[in-house]
């Protein structure tokens, strides 16, 4: 089922659980680049946490178009893919968002992978096309 600029409760649920999210960006030569990331959904946007200077960050500075995909750990038929635009890159220098995602993904209070040379950032993605796999009924 294709929705235009519409996020339904199933999609919000997928982004609120411990499901890995995959983000695709576009390399300088036009080829796709894919990364597994932690992300959540908030106020109409998908928020992906990463570090400054990573390849996905460099790609987005050049071309803000992305695709994200998330599949339920419990049911691989429960999935969504979204095409969108990174509308803002937000500093997460104090690790507030990284800590929030650590609670979601690991059940721990603080992000445990801090590196002194690392600057955390949030990629704020505005969904443009949302595809949700409809409920499938298995027939034996």
Backbone as a ProteinNet text record, in pm:
[ID]
protein_1_A
[PRIMARY]
XXXXXXXXXXXXXXXXXXXXXXXXXXXXXXXXXXXXXXXXXXXXXXXXXXXXXXXXXXXXXXXXXXXXXXXXXXXXXXXXXXXXXXXXXXXXXXXXXXXXXXXXXXXXXXXXXXXXXXXXXXXXXXXXXXXXXXXXXXXX
[TERTIARY]
85.9	0	90.4	66.3	148.5	70.2	135.1	74.1	156.7	93.9	163.8	169.4	288.9	307.3	219.5	207.5	122.3	192.8	208.8	270	158.9	137	31.1	88.5	0.7	42	135.3	119	206.2	351.1	368.5	501.9	561.8	482.8	530.4	574.8	497.4	530.9	665.5	687.2	813.8	933.5	916.1	1025.6	1040.1	946.5	955.5	1007.2	1029.5	1077.3	1227.1	1280.5	1424.6	1456.8	1399.9	1421.4	1530.7	1630.2	1733.6	1671.5	1719.6	1673.3	1788.8	1758	1861	1836.5	1943.4	1933	2021.6	1962.8	2036.1	2060.9	2186.6	2224.7	2286.3	2317.2	2367.2	2513.5	2599.9	2742.6	2766.1	2884.9	2921.9	2904.4	2933.4	2921.4	2779.2	2683.8	2544.3	2506	2602.6	2570.6	2510.4	2429	2367.8	2465.8	2446.3	2526	2425.3	2441.9	2344.2	2410.9	2345.2	2398.9	2289.5	2318.4	2226.3	2244	2132.8	2138.1	2028.7	2041.9	1934.4	1856.8	1724.3	1641.1	1510.3	1441.5	1306.9	1221.6	1094.4	998.5	946.7	946.6	900.3	845.7	724	662.4	666.2	640.3	634	766.2	873.5	1005.5	1070.5	1155.9	1239.5	1372.5	1419.2	1544.4	1647.1	1754.4	1863	1983.4	2041.6	2159.6	2283.7	2383.3	2509.3	2620.5	2737.8	2850.5	2889	2933.1	2981.7	3095.8	3097.8	3209.2	3195.7	3093.4	3072.1	3027.1	3038.8	3008.1	2863.8	2769	2629.1	2612.8	2685.6	2681	2736.1	2850.3	2910.8	2818	2755.9	2663.8	2544.3	2490.7	2372	2404.1	2525.1	2563.9	2561.9	2592	2594.1	2456	2379.8	2247.3	2160.4	2061.8	1984.9	1877.8	1865.8	1766	1812.2	1719.9	1750.1	1631.6	1657.7	1552.2	1583	1479.2	1496.8	1403	1446.8	1366.2	1378.4	1266.3	1266.8	1173.6	1220.7	1145.1	1136.1	1021.6	1004.3	1093	1161.9	1242	1153.7	1029.1	938	862.5	848.2	771	829.2	906.9	971	873.2	744.8	644.6	589.6	628.5	585.7	698.4	680.3	789.5	737.5	828.1	798.5	925.7	908.4	1018.6	969.9	1058.7	1023.1	1129.7	1087.1	1178.8	1154.2	1262.7	1247.1	1369.8	1367.9	1473.5	1523	1656.1	1711.4	1695.3	1606.6	1575.1	1661.8	1726.7	1809.2	1908.5	2027.5	2126.7	2145.9	2111.8	2106.7	2221.1	2289.7	2396.3	2336.4	2400.9	2365.3	2489.2	2557.7	2684.3	2669.7	2553.7	2533.5	2472.7	2457	2413.3	2269.3	2185.8	2046.1	1973.1	1984.1	1915.2	1981.4	2114.2	2185.4	2144.6	2130.2	2086.3	1943.4	1856.4	1716.9	1711.1	1791.5	1793.9	1859	1956.7	2019.7	1916.7	1827.8	1720.5	1626.4	1593	1503.1	1565.2	1691.5	1754.1	1822.3	1874.3	1953.7	1898.5	1800.3	1748	1848.6	1946.4	2047.7	2025.8	2073.3	2046.7	2132.3	2260.9	2352.2	2419.2	2441.7	2508.4	2646.6	2672.7	2796.2	2916.1	2902	3008.9	3075	3069.9	3126.4	3274.6	3313.8	3455.2	3490.8	3606.5	3640.6	3643.8	3679.2	3692.2	3561.8	3454.4	3330.5	3230	3166	3058	2930	2834.9	2708.8	2616.9	2543.5	2447.1	2318.8	2211.5	2081.2	2044	2010	1960.5	1807.8	1751.6	1606.4	1546.1	1473.1	1421.9	1272.8	1235.6	1094.5	1049	956.1	907.8	831.1	856.4	784.2	698.8	752.1	676	690.6	577.8	577.8	510.1	581	525.2	516.6	396.8	376.5	327.2	394.4	348	211.6	109.1	-23.4	-25	-124.6	-140.2	-152	-65.7	-69.6	-131	-222	-282.6	-217.3	-162.2	-99.4	-205.6	-191.2	-283.8	-202.2	-238	-165.8	-216.8
-117.6	0	123.7	216.2	336.9	452.9	526	645.8	764.4	871.7	995.2	1079.4	1101.2	1186.2	1143.1	1012.5	966.9	856.4	877.4	777.1	719	588	528.6	468.2	420.4	371.7	251.1	169.7	54.3	100.2	206.1	259.7	318.7	394.3	454.5	345.3	236.8	123.7	61.8	42.4	-15.5	69.2	201.6	292.7	309.9	255.1	270.5	144.1	38.6	-87.7	-104.8	-222.1	-249.3	-298.6	-238.4	-281.8	-197.8	-265.7	-193.9	-123.6	-5.8	73.8	80.2	69	81.2	209.7	289.2	414.6	405.9	440.3	443.6	588.9	616.8	748.9	730.1	840.7	836	880.9	792.9	823.5	926.9	985.2	1086.7	1034.8	904.1	846.7	799.4	825.4	788.8	652	575.1	442.1	452	352.4	356.1	313.8	365	329	299.6	190.1	145.5	127.4	175.9	162.4	120.5	25.4	-2.7	104.7	156.6	265	248	324.8	340.1	464.2	456.8	571.1	565.8	679.4	683.3	780.8	782.4	868.7	968.8	1097.6	1200.7	1320.2	1359.2	1480.8	1486	1372.3	1371.5	1349.4	1328.5	1310.9	1182.2	1124.7	1012.5	1073.3	1035.9	1088.7	977.1	991.9	894.2	953.2	876	922	862.3	946.8	901.1	994.3	978.6	1064.9	1151.1	1272.2	1364.3	1299.4	1321.3	1274.4	1133	1060	926.1	940	831.5	837.3	881.2	834.6	876	1026.5	1081.2	1225	1303.2	1259.8	1327.4	1320	1203.5	1188.2	1282.3	1295	1378.5	1526.6	1567.4	1707.3	1741	1641.9	1661.4	1640.3	1541.8	1507.8	1459	1538.6	1505.9	1397.5	1340.5	1235.2	1104.5	1039.8	913.2	818.5	691.9	593.6	523.3	493.2	416.2	297	189.5	68.1	11.9	-36.4	-101.2	-221.7	-331.1	-456.4	-501.3	-549.1	-597.5	-718.5	-717.5	-833.5	-955.9	-932.6	-1042	-1096.8	-1015.6	-1058	-992.9	-1067.1	-1007.5	-958.9	-995.5	-944.2	-808.7	-766.3	-636.5	-537.5	-457.5	-370.2	-245.2	-148.7	-27.7	20.5	86.9	158.3	299.7	394.8	536.7	608.1	687.9	778.5	918.1	991.3	1124.4	1209.9	1323.9	1425	1459.7	1466.4	1517.2	1668.6	1719	1862.3	1940.3	1868.3	1936.1	1835.5	1884.7	1805.6	1876.8	1806.2	1865.5	1809.3	1895.2	1849.2	1767.7	1657.2	1579	1569.3	1683.3	1689.8	1641.2	1663.1	1620.6	1480.8	1411.8	1271.7	1249.9	1353.4	1334.8	1234.8	1253	1161.9	1024	1018.7	890.2	813.5	883.8	819.3	766.9	845.9	803.7	675.3	669.9	550.4	432	459	352.5	287.9	370.7	315.8	229.1	276.1	202.7	70.3	73.8	-42.6	-136.7	-82.9	-164.9	-172.2	-85.4	-81	-24.8	49.9	112.7	263.1	329.3	472.2	559.7	524.6	611.3	537.5	610.5	558.2	505.7	375.5	315.6	317.5	378.9	370.7	505.8	596.6	731	723.9	809.1	821.7	969.2	1001.2	1142.2	1228.4	1168.4	1245.7	1252.2	1195.9	1181.1	1291.7	1343.9	1441.2	1376.4	1351	1287.5	1391.1	1345.8	1431.4	1353.2	1427	1369.3	1411.1	1312.6	1339.6	1344.8	1462.6	1481.3	1462.2	1351.6	1311.2	1337.8	1411.2	1435.6	1328.2	1239.5	1135.5	1195.3	1142.5	1187.3	1077.3	956.9	840.3	731.1	676.6	573.7	449.3	338.3	210.8	120.1	67.2	-25.7	-156.4	-265.3	-395.4	-422.4	-447.6	-473.2	-606.1	-623.7	-750.3	-862.3	-962	-1074.8	-1195.1	-1261.7	-1382.9	-1502.2	-1594.1	-1712.4	-1815.2	-1873.4	-1977.6	-2105.2	-2209.5	-2337.2	-2417
0	0	0	-89.2	-98.1	-37.7	50.6	107.8	63.2	34.3	1	128	180.9	299.8	416.8	437.9	547.3	624	752.1	837.8	924.1	913.2	994.4	1122.3	1209.3	1341.6	1330.8	1225.4	1205.5	1183.2	1105.1	1077.6	1205.2	1278.3	1403.8	1500.5	1507.9	1595.8	1554.6	1424.6	1377.2	1420.7	1418.3	1455.5	1606.8	1684.9	1830.5	1898.6	1819.3	1874.7	1848.8	1884.5	1869.5	1729.8	1627.9	1490.4	1425.1	1367.4	1294.4	1174.5	1147.7	1033.4	934.2	806.7	704.1	627.1	610.7	536.7	412.6	299.1	172.9	135.2	98.4	49	-89.2	-155.1	-292	-294.6	-346.5	-357.3	-467.9	-467.4	-567.3	-710.8	-731.1	-865.6	-897.6	-806.8	-830.2	-778.3	-729.9	-678.3	-538.1	-499.5	-367	-257.8	-138.5	-21.1	89.9	161.8	261.5	397.1	503	638.8	735.5	825.7	935.8	1043.4	1094.8	1193.6	1298.5	1405.1	1502.9	1462.7	1474	1437.2	1513.9	1517.9	1574.4	1493.9	1525.6	1456.7	1558.4	1519.1	1612.3	1534.8	1566.7	1510.9	1358.1	1293	1147.4	1077	1151.9	1092.8	1143.7	1061.1	1102.6	1144.3	1262.1	1315.9	1321.7	1245.5	1240.3	1312	1403.5	1475.8	1410.7	1386.6	1329.3	1376.6	1319.6	1356	1236.2	1267.1	1164.5	1087.4	955.2	873.8	820.5	864	809.1	663.9	588.2	444.9	419.2	501	479.8	503.5	600.5	627.2	507.6	457.5	341.1	219.5	198.6	85.6	97.4	218	240.6	222.3	257	236	86.1	4.1	-140.9	-202.6	-150.9	-205.3	-88.9	-47.7	73.2	55.2	-65.6	-87	-22.6	49	115.4	102.4	132.8	152.3	283.2	359.1	482.4	478.8	542.8	549.9	689.5	742.2	874	867.5	927.3	932	1076.9	1118	1254.8	1280.7	1394.9	1435.8	1456.6	1498.6	1532.3	1412.7	1307.3	1191.3	1065.8	987	869.7	763.1	775.2	681.3	726.2	845.6	899.1	869	762.6	718.8	650.9	638.6	564	494.9	382.4	319.1	291.5	308.9	298.5	217.6	122.1	52.8	107.8	127.3	182.7	160.2	228	216.4	357.1	371.9	497.9	494.1	579.9	580.5	679.1	770.6	870.9	928.7	960.1	1033.1	1166.7	1274.9	1408.4	1492.8	1566.2	1655.8	1770.7	1803.1	1922	2011.8	2025.9	2100.1	2243.9	2304.6	2443.6	2454.3	2339.2	2335.4	2384	2386.8	2429.7	2341.1	2209.7	2116.5	2118	2120.3	2127	2253	2365	2489.8	2477.8	2415.2	2396.1	2312	2205.3	2120.5	2192	2278.4	2357.3	2449.3	2507.6	2591.9	2507.7	2386.7	2296.9	2251.5	2208.7	2147	2246.1	2356.1	2447.7	2589.7	2621.4	2757.6	2856.8	2806.5	2891.9	2891.8	2996.7	3011.7	2920.6	2905.7	2831.5	2715.5	2607.3	2488.7	2527.4	2508.4	2561.1	2465.7	2348.7	2248	2220.6	2318.9	2299.1	2265.7	2169.2	2135.7	2146.5	2202.4	2227.3	2100.5	1986.7	1862.8	1782.9	1838.5	1762.3	1794.4	1688.2	1706	1654.6	1744.2	1704.9	1639.5	1538.7	1469.4	1445.2	1421.4	1390.4	1249.1	1166.2	1032	1041.6	1019.1	1029	890	874.1	742.9	732.1	627.2	597.6	500	542.3	452.5	334.4	215.4	96.6	36.6	28.9	-18.5	85.9	130.9	234	179	185	142.1	263.8	289.9	400.4	342.1	377.6	331.2	394.1	312.9	371.4	445.8	531.2	602.9	499.9	513.5	422.1	493.6	425.4	479.2	411.2	490.2	431.7	398.9	281.7	238.8	217.6	290.2	276.8	159.2
[MASK]
++++++++++++++++++++++++++++++++++++++++++++++++++++++++++++++++++++++++++++++++++++++++++++++++++++++++++++++++++++++++++++++++++++++++++++

